[in-house]
Amino acid sequence: SDNLKFLGKISLELDRYKAAVAYLNKAAKEIRKVLKFSETKLLRLESEIYQLLIYANSKSGKHYEAFRISEVQTIKKFHSYGLFKKTITVADQDSIPNDRAVLIITNVASNNPVRIVVHNKKVISEDMDKLKFIKTVYTKLGREIEHYIHKNIRSFVYKKRSDDDVFNVEFQKIIFLYRHYLSKRFINKQDQKNFAYLSKTLYQFFIRDIERNFNMKKNIIIKAEGVLSLLPFETLLMPDNNYLVEKYDISYTPIYSMNDNIIKKITFKKNRSPLLVIGHTNNKLKRKIKVKYFQSVRALVYKEELINSRIRYDYNLSKDLKFFNNLRNKIFFTRDERKKLQSEIKGSKFILKRWNTEKTIKGHSKNGKLKNFKILHFQTPLLMLREFPLFFTLDFNNNRRIVRNNDGILSLKEVSSLKLNADLVALTGAFSAGYGFNRGESLWQLYLSFFSAGAKQVSASTWLVNDKSRILFLLYAYHLVIEKKMSFKAALNKTKRAFIDGTIPKAFIEKVGITEVNRLKTPYHWASYSLYGF
């Protein structure tokens, strides 16, 4: 298999793309015959072959084959995690509706990323010059990038997986600097200039040359792999200085084929209550999380992940817990959010205070109560570990004894086993561990777990947002969905445009108590919320 892969790479170097496809297809068939390798090594080698196959098929004009292999690679990856057991077959290009365009950016960790556009039952693919993009950005912002990395991310964990991801370190640094600018509430003039330059450069690299293939479609679904899964594409600036969200309705998906295989098969009940809020009401969470509360987590991580060789890098769980303990003291789960939602959305219900436990959530799932709500709004803290995101639903001010299977932490496998019937699962307390680098896709595991449980769409915040801005965003978006009968995708995109244009109705602004409306235009206030689903 390794020899066939080498011949495929040589063929690519010689621009013999058809021969490269033939060699790499043979290599993919042979790889499963190697029984002495662990599951991780098999997946890694298979992934490298698939990346080369995507590139070779794209260069040889077999665009649908590049799309198919990209979907197969992602499906196999998530089946290997054991979180998503439902069978998924790759969508046929004729099954994609004409009202949307699908943008897939794959091979992100390699030297030759490939972007694929599917629309009007056609598939178009082309490779991107990653090295040129990195050189362009580093020429302008190299000092700022390295200064930010050195100052803010001291624990830089990275292992080169193959000879084809030489520049991925610098690529990750660029994306993390961009996210740093987005997540700053107050930004100085120099950082504003850097942000504008970087945003326009990202637009030129990812969107500009392929945008003509959207064929005037306003409904765009994006599947961006690797570290790009953490990039909100709606914040990219176009040449006219407008954000991409001002032109398109944007949503995301980890696997496009999931729409035909999973989402369309869910039967949603008609007579459901509008909203269930699950979250804390404490103004400040002062008690530190002790390591003993996470003994079961350690067992889960090391037993199910490390022994099965599914963690790609070694990491110290205690560092993640220390980061989370420091971060959670800055989190305010105020009563204002609960009160505003309760007063504005009739028929809403809440699980708060001491009733907000893992046992309660599982009990409501078992007796079918969670199926009675259109929106499940989780206000509880959620920490994304670098390679194993964990979903916390523990009452952190409670010292109750941990019992078996109810340790206060709802793991992803437990999430996927819940019985839901929700149009939307909203996670407003989701944050990514920031002490180290992340190849991305950790959020995908969380979203797929909720999809497997019966959710149609999932939205999560990816950085801390000002309390009043968060409440205003949620109030207006839920108002558009429940009162105006808009789809969640249309409602979230319209809310983002209303923040940018300053067209949020005064009644909502007065309810929240915001005085400086002009500051809502910055992406910090609205770009944290990404919608996954269709």
C-alpha positions in Angstrom: 0.0 0.0 0.0 2.8 2.4 0.9 4.6 1.6 -2.5 1.3 2.3 -4.4 0.9 5.6 -2.5 4.4 6.5 -3.4 3.8 5.8 -7.1 0.6 7.9 -6.9 2.6 10.8 -5.4 5.2 10.5 -8.1 2.5 10.5 -10.8 1.0 13.7 -9.3 4.5 15.3 -9.4 4.6 14.4 -13.1 1.1 15.7 -13.7 -0.1 12.2 -14.6 -3.4 12.5 -12.7 -5.2 9.6 -14.2 -2.3 7.2 -13.3 -2.2 8.8 -9.8 -5.9 8.0 -9.3 -5.4 4.4 -10.4 -2.4 3.9 -8.0 -4.1 5.6 -5.1 -7.3 3.6 -5.5 -5.3 0.4 -5.3 -3.5 1.7 -2.3 -6.8 2.5 -0.5 -8.0 -1.1 -1.2 -4.7 -2.6 0.1 -4.5 -0.6 3.3 -7.3 -2.6 5.0 -5.4 -5.8 4.6 -2.7 -4.6 7.0 -3.8 -6.2 10.2 -0.7 -5.4 12.4 -1.4 -1.7 12.5 -3.6 -0.1 15.1 -6.9 1.5 14.2 -5.3 5.0 14.4 -2.5 4.2 12.1 -4.9 2.7 9.6 -7.1 5.8 9.7 -4.1 8.0 9.4 -2.6 6.2 6.4 -6.1 5.9 4.8 -6.6 9.6 5.4 -3.3 10.5 3.6 -4.3 8.3 0.7 -7.8 9.9 0.5 -6.2 13.4 0.6 -4.1 12.5 -2.4 -7.1 11.0 -4.1 -9.2 14.1 -3.7 -6.4 16.2 -5.2 -5.7 13.8 -8.0 -9.4 13.5 -9.0 -9.8 17.2 -8.8 -6.8 17.8 -11.2 -8.0 15.0 -13.6 -11.5 16.6 -13.9 -13.4 13.9 -11.8 -15.1 16.5 -9.6 -17.9 14.4 -8.2 -15.4 11.7 -7.3 -13.4 14.3 -5.3 -16.7 15.2 -3.5 -17.5 11.6 -2.9 -14.1 10.8 -1.4 -14.3 13.9 0.8 -17.6 12.7 2.2 -16.4 9.1 2.7 -13.3 10.3 4.5 -15.4 12.3 7.0 -18.0 9.6 7.5 -15.3 7.0 8.3 -13.6 9.3 10.7 -16.7 9.9 12.8 -17.8 6.3 12.7 -14.4 5.5 14.2 -15.1 7.7 17.2 -18.1 5.5 18.0 -20.4 8.5 18.4 -22.4 8.3 15.3 -23.5 4.7 14.5 -26.2 5.5 11.9 -25.4 4.4 8.4 -24.7 7.3 6.0 -24.3 6.9 2.2 -22.8 9.6 0.1 -25.4 11.9 -1.5 -25.8 11.8 -5.3 -25.2 15.1 -7.0 -28.7 14.9 -8.6 -30.2 14.8 -5.1 -28.9 18.3 -4.1 -31.7 20.9 -4.3 -31.4 23.8 -6.8 -32.0 26.4 -4.1 -28.6 26.1 -2.5 -24.9 25.9 -3.2 -22.6 23.7 -1.1 -19.0 24.8 -0.5 -16.6 22.1 0.8 -13.0 23.0 1.7 -11.1 19.8 2.3 -7.4 18.7 2.5 -6.9 21.6 4.9 -3.9 20.1 6.6 -2.1 19.3 3.4 -0.1 21.5 1.1 -2.9 21.4 -1.5 -6.3 22.2 -0.1 -9.2 21.6 -2.5 -12.4 23.5 -2.6 -15.5 21.9 -4.1 -18.8 23.6 -5.1 -22.0 21.6 -5.7 -25.0 23.4 -7.2 -27.6 22.8 -9.9 -26.7 19.1 -9.9 -23.1 20.0 -10.9 -19.8 19.6 -9.1 -16.8 21.8 -9.6 -13.5 21.5 -7.8 -10.1 23.2 -7.8 -7.0 23.2 -5.7 -5.7 26.3 -3.8 -2.2 27.7 -3.4 -1.7 27.5 0.3 1.9 28.5 0.3 1.2 31.7 -1.6 -1.5 32.6 0.9 0.8 32.0 3.9 3.6 34.0 2.3 1.2 36.9 1.5 -0.2 37.0 5.1 3.2 36.6 6.8 4.8 39.4 4.7 2.2 41.8 6.2 1.4 40.4 9.6 4.2 37.9 10.4 5.4 39.9 13.4 1.8 40.2 14.9 1.1 36.5 14.4 4.3 35.3 16.1 3.9 37.9 18.9 0.3 36.7 19.6 1.3 33.1 19.6 4.2 33.6 21.9 2.2 35.8 24.3 -1.1 33.9 24.4 -0.5 30.3 23.5 2.5 29.0 25.3 1.7 25.3 25.1 2.0 24.8 21.4 1.3 21.1 20.7 1.8 20.0 17.2 3.1 16.9 15.5 3.7 16.7 11.8 1.6 13.9 10.4 3.1 13.7 7.0 5.3 15.5 4.4 2.1 17.0 3.0 1.3 19.3 5.9 4.6 21.3 6.1 2.9 24.7 6.2 0.0 23.8 8.4 1.6 25.2 11.5 1.7 28.7 10.0 -1.8 28.2 8.6 -3.2 27.4 12.0 -1.5 30.5 13.5 -3.2 32.7 10.9 -6.6 31.3 11.7 -6.1 31.7 15.4 -5.0 35.3 15.1 -8.1 36.0 13.1 -10.3 34.4 15.7 -8.5 36.5 18.3 -9.5 39.7 16.6 -13.1 38.5 16.3 -13.4 37.6 20.0 -12.1 41.0 21.2 -14.8 43.2 22.6 -12.7 46.4 22.3 -10.3 46.6 19.5 -7.8 49.4 18.7 -7.2 51.0 15.4 -4.2 49.0 14.4 -5.9 45.7 15.2 -8.9 47.0 13.2 -6.6 47.5 10.2 -5.0 44.1 10.6 -8.4 42.5 11.0 -9.7 44.1 7.8 -6.6 43.1 5.8 -6.7 39.5 7.1 -10.5 39.2 6.5 -10.2 40.4 2.9 -7.2 38.1 2.3 -9.1 35.1 3.6 -12.1 36.1 1.4 -9.8 36.2 -1.7 -8.2 32.8 -0.8 -11.4 30.9 0.0 -14.3 32.6 -1.8 -13.4 35.0 -4.5 -12.4 32.7 -7.3 -15.1 30.1 -6.6 -17.9 32.6 -5.9 -19.0 32.7 -9.6 -19.9 29.1 -9.3 -22.5 29.8 -6.6 -24.7 30.7 -9.6 -26.5 33.6 -7.8 -27.6 31.2 -5.0 -28.1 33.1 -1.7 -28.4 29.9 0.4 -24.9 28.7 1.1 -23.9 25.6 3.1 -20.3 25.3 4.1 -18.3 22.2 5.1 -14.8 23.4 6.1 -12.5 20.8 7.6 -9.7 20.9 10.2 -9.0 24.2 11.8 -11.4 26.0 9.4 -14.3 24.4 11.3 -13.6 27.2 13.9 -13.7 30.0 11.3 -16.9 31.9 10.9 -17.0 32.6 7.2 -19.8 35.1 7.5 -17.2 37.6 8.9 -15.1 37.7 5.8 -15.0 41.1 4.2 -15.8 41.4 0.5 -14.2 44.1 -1.8 -17.1 46.5 -1.1 -16.3 46.2 2.7 -19.5 44.3 3.4 -19.4 41.1 5.4 -20.2 37.8 3.5 -23.3 37.4 5.7 -24.8 40.5 4.2 -24.9 38.8 0.8 -25.6 35.1 1.7 -27.6 33.1 4.2 -24.8 30.8 5.6 -25.0 27.6 7.6 -22.5 24.8 8.2 -22.5 21.0 8.1 -19.9 18.4 9.2 -21.2 15.9 6.6 -23.5 17.1 3.7 -24.8 13.6 3.0 -26.3 13.5 6.5 -29.2 15.6 5.2 -30.6 12.8 3.0 -29.7 10.0 5.4 -30.6 11.4 8.8 -32.3 14.8 8.9 -35.0 14.1 6.3 -36.0 10.8 8.1 -36.8 12.5 11.4 -40.5 13.0 12.0 -41.1 16.2 14.0 -44.1 16.4 16.3 -46.5 19.3 15.6 -47.8 20.2 19.1 -44.6 21.0 20.9 -43.8 23.8 23.4 -41.6 26.5 22.0 -38.6 26.5 24.4 -36.9 24.6 27.2 -34.0 26.3 28.9 -31.5 24.2 30.8 -29.0 26.2 32.7 -27.6 27.9 35.8 -29.0 31.0 37.4 -25.9 31.7 39.6 -24.5 35.2 39.0 -21.0 33.8 39.5 -19.6 30.3 39.8 -16.9 30.6 42.5 -16.3 27.0 43.5 -13.4 25.4 41.8 -13.8 22.1 40.1 -11.7 19.5 41.9 -9.9 16.8 40.1 -11.8 14.1 42.0 -15.0 15.2 40.3 -13.3 14.2 37.0 -12.0 10.8 37.9 -14.7 9.3 35.7 -13.7 11.7 32.9 -10.1 10.5 33.1 -11.3 6.9 33.0 -13.5 7.7 30.0 -10.7 9.5 28.2 -7.9 7.1 28.8 -9.9 3.9 28.6 -12.1 4.6 25.6 -9.8 7.0 23.7 -6.2 6.3 24.6 -6.3 2.5 24.7 -8.2 2.4 21.4 -5.6 4.9 20.1 -8.1 7.4 18.9 -6.5 10.4 20.5 -4.1 11.9 17.9 -1.9 13.7 20.4 -1.0 13.3 24.1 -2.4 15.9 26.3 -2.7 16.6 30.0 -6.3 16.8 31.1 -5.4 18.7 34.2 -4.3 21.7 32.0 -7.8 21.7 30.4 -9.4 21.7 33.8 -7.1 24.5 35.1 -8.0 26.6 32.0 -11.7 25.9 32.6 -11.5 26.8 36.3 -10.0 30.1 35.4 -12.4 30.8 32.6 -15.6 29.9 34.5 -15.0 32.6 37.0 -15.5 35.1 34.1 -18.8 33.4 33.0 -22.0 35.0 34.2 -25.1 32.9 33.8 -27.4 35.6 34.8 -31.0 35.5 35.8 -31.6 38.2 33.2 -31.3 35.8 30.3 -33.8 33.4 31.9 -36.3 36.2 32.8 -36.1 37.8 29.3 -36.7 34.5 27.6 -39.5 33.6 30.0 -41.3 37.0 29.6 -40.9 37.1 25.8 -41.6 33.5 24.8 -44.9 32.2 26.0 -45.1 28.5 27.0 -41.4 28.4 27.8 -40.2 26.1 30.6 -36.9 25.9 32.6 -34.7 23.4 34.4 -32.7 25.4 36.8 -30.7 25.4 40.1 -30.5 22.0 41.9 -32.7 20.3 39.3 -30.2 20.9 36.6 -28.3 17.6 36.9 -27.2 14.9 34.6 -29.7 12.5 36.2 -32.6 15.0 35.5 -31.6 15.4 31.8 -31.4 11.6 31.3 -34.8 11.2 33.1 -36.5 13.7 30.9 -35.1 12.0 27.9 -36.2 8.5 29.0 -39.8 9.6 29.7 -40.0 11.5 26.5 -40.3 15.1 27.9 -37.4 16.4 25.9 -39.3 15.5 22.7 -42.0 18.1 23.6 -39.9 21.2 22.8 -38.9 22.9 19.5 -35.9 24.6 21.0 -33.6 23.2 23.6 -31.6 26.1 25.0 -28.5 24.9 27.1 -27.1 27.7 29.3 -24.7 25.3 31.0 -20.9 25.5 30.7 -19.4 23.5 27.8 -15.7 23.0 27.5 -14.1 21.8 24.3 -10.9 19.8 24.9 -8.5 19.7 22.1 -9.3 16.2 21.0 -12.2 15.2 23.2 -14.9 17.7 23.8 -16.9 17.2 27.0 -20.4 18.4 27.7 -20.8 19.7 31.3 -24.2 19.7 32.9 -23.0 19.6 36.5 -24.5 21.9 39.2 -21.1 23.3 40.0 -22.2 24.7 43.4 -23.3 21.2 44.5 -21.0 18.8 46.4 -23.2 15.7 46.0 -21.5 12.4 45.9 -20.8 11.1 42.4 -22.8 8.0 41.6 -22.3 5.5 38.8 -23.3 6.7 35.4 -24.3 10.1 36.9 -21.1 11.9 37.5 -22.4 15.4 36.5 -20.8 15.2 33.0 -22.8 14.4 30.0 -20.3 12.9 27.6 -20.8 12.8 23.8 -21.9 9.2 23.8 -24.5 10.0 26.4 -25.6 13.0 24.3 -26.1 10.8 21.3 -28.2 8.4 23.3 -30.7 11.1 24.3 -34.2 11.1 22.8 -34.8 14.5 21.2 -37.2 15.9 18.7 -35.9 19.5 18.5 -35.7 21.9 15.6 -32.8 23.6 17.3 -30.4 22.9 20.1 -28.7 26.1 21.2 -25.5 26.0 23.3 -24.7 29.5 24.6 -22.0 28.4 27.1 -19.6 26.7 24.7 -16.0 27.7 24.8 -12.8 26.1 23.3 -9.8 25.4 25.4 -7.3 28.2 24.5 -4.0 27.1 26.0 -3.0 25.0 23.0 -3.6 24.5 19.3 -6.6 22.7 17.9 -6.8 21.1 14.5 -10.5 21.7 14.7 -13.5 19.4 14.1 -13.9 19.0 17.9 -17.2 20.9 17.6 -18.2 18.5 14.8 -18.3 15.6 17.3 -20.6 17.5 19.5 -22.9 18.5 16.7 -23.1 15.0 15.3 -24.0 13.6 18.8 -27.0 16.0 18.9 -28.0 15.1 15.3 -27.8 11.4 16.2 -30.1 12.2 19.2 -32.8 13.7 17.0 -31.9 17.4 16.6 -32.4 19.1 13.2 -30.1 22.0 13.8 -27.4 22.9 16.4 -26.0 26.3 17.2 -23.1 27.0 19.6 -21.2 30.1 20.7 -17.4 29.7 20.3 -16.2 32.6 22.4 -17.5 34.6 25.4 -19.9 37.3 24.4 -21.1 40.3 26.4 -24.2 39.4 28.5 -26.5 42.1 27.1 -25.5 41.4 23.5 -26.0 37.7 23.9 -29.5 38.2 25.3 -30.4 40.7 22.6 -29.2 38.3 19.9 -31.2 35.3 21.3 -34.3 37.3 22.0 -34.5 38.7 18.4 -33.6 35.4 16.7 -36.2 33.5 18.7 -38.8 36.2 18.1 -38.3 35.8 14.3 -38.6 32.0 14.6 -41.6 31.8 16.9 -43.6 34.9 16.1 -42.6 35.5 12.4 -42.4 31.8 11.5 -39.0 32.1 9.9 -36.6 29.2 9.6 -33.7 29.1 12.1 -31.2 29.7 9.3 -33.0 32.7 8.0 -33.6 34.1 11.5 -30.0 33.8 12.6 -28.7 35.4 9.4 -31.2 38.2 9.6 -30.3 38.8 13.2 -26.6 39.1 12.3 -27.5 41.6 9.5 -29.7 43.6 11.9 -26.7 43.9 14.3 -24.5 45.1 11.4 -27.1 47.5 9.9 -28.4 48.7 13.3 -31.9 47.7 12.4 -32.7 45.8 15.6 -36.2 47.2 16.8 -35.9 49.7 19.6 -38.3 47.7 21.7 -35.8 44.8 22.0 -32.8 47.2 22.7 -34.8 48.9 25.5 -35.7 45.5 27.1 -32.1 44.5 27.3 -30.8 48.0 28.3 -28.2 48.5 25.6 -27.1 52.2 25.2 -24.3 52.1 22.7 -26.0 50.5 19.7 -23.2 51.3 17.2 -20.8 48.9 18.9 -23.1 46.0 18.0 -21.8 46.2 14.4 -18.5 44.5 15.3 -18.3 40.7 14.7 -17.6 40.1 18.4 -21.3 40.6 19.2 -22.9 38.5 16.5 -20.3 36.2 14.9 -19.9 33.8 17.7 -23.1 31.9 16.9 -22.7 29.4 14.0 -25.6 27.3 12.8 -25.0 23.7 11.8 -27.8 21.9 9.9 -30.0 22.5 6.9 
